[in-house]
């Protein structure tokens, strides 16, 4: 085999908009959005003898949401308004070679690359307003909880790379080797 690639790709996304209004002698309104992500993206090569030019094992996960909620309340006496956005993410992105009960052996004429990548972007907008003759109260909450695991590993595998083997990465050719990388980027943009 000249090349063996094992890849897992996943994405989750959500877009939500919720609006609420209340008007009268007394008015109250509350609106909310709850987003929950929980997924496992896994690429694995385990147990067996493989002879190949090169081997790549990659897990790639992309997740994000845009949630906006708002309330507007008006009352002659009392006005109460509230808006909230809650987001949780419990994603797993794993790329592994070996680790099972059997032996994993790789005889390569090129490189071994094991990579796990997770990209996350969350935007929340929570707005509230209250106008009243006696009292107007408005509250907004935006909460995002991230508890992801992104891992790449080489576990108990025997890797033999032919002496003098080369690999090309990013247009640059050099000696073939083993690369194990994991990266996670998360951006959270809360607005109230």
PyMOL commands that set and color helices and strands:
alter all, ss='L'
color gray80, all
select strands_A, chain A and resi 3-24+27-37+40-45+48-52+54-75+78-89+92-98+104-108+112-132+135-146+149-155+158-161+166-169+172-175+178-191
alter strands_A, ss='S'
color yellow, strands_A
deselect
rebuild
show_as cartoon
